[in-house]
């Protein structure tokens, strides 16, 4: 909770930041100007997704409420379940959370996989990942990767999310569609004859 000057009045999760000035932070300043702001913060190696909303009394804004949660392994695993892919969150070149496997063959090469992904993140010029999908090799398997910047990063290094899928899994839908089209084409040819 911040007052109208952006000074932290109280923090439930982190009481040590009480009294800190956040008025220049773009998310807090947008809320203090009357708008709602959503974005990402990072502090001490932890990435947070937050929303900042103005607190009003009649027409006057007397502060802002900032709510959020830590982007951690549970968030990465939930996103991985939704996308049927592996997911990694980066701040700059450092991976802060990932849904990488912790059992089986992939777990044996977890540090190698982390190093490869962090090396890829380091190659993104200016912290901005490429807009198009790219090939990636992890532990001998080929993957298709897509990275995108996380919106509203307030300060510091850029934040990005990387979603990777084995090339076999990524191409499975198009192969299945090809088989169906060939079957329909064969039936059409049979009926035409």
Secondary structure, DSSP 8 states (H G I E B T S, - for coil): -EETT-BB---SS-GGGTT-B-TTSHHHHHHHTT--EEEEEEETTEEEEEEEEEEEETTEEEEEEEEEEE--HHHHHHHHHHHTSEEEEEETTEEEEE----SHHHHHTHHHHHHHHHHHHHTSGGG---SS-EEEEETTEEEEEEEEE-TTB-SSS-EEEEEEEEHHHHHHHHHHHHHHHHHHHHHHHHHH-
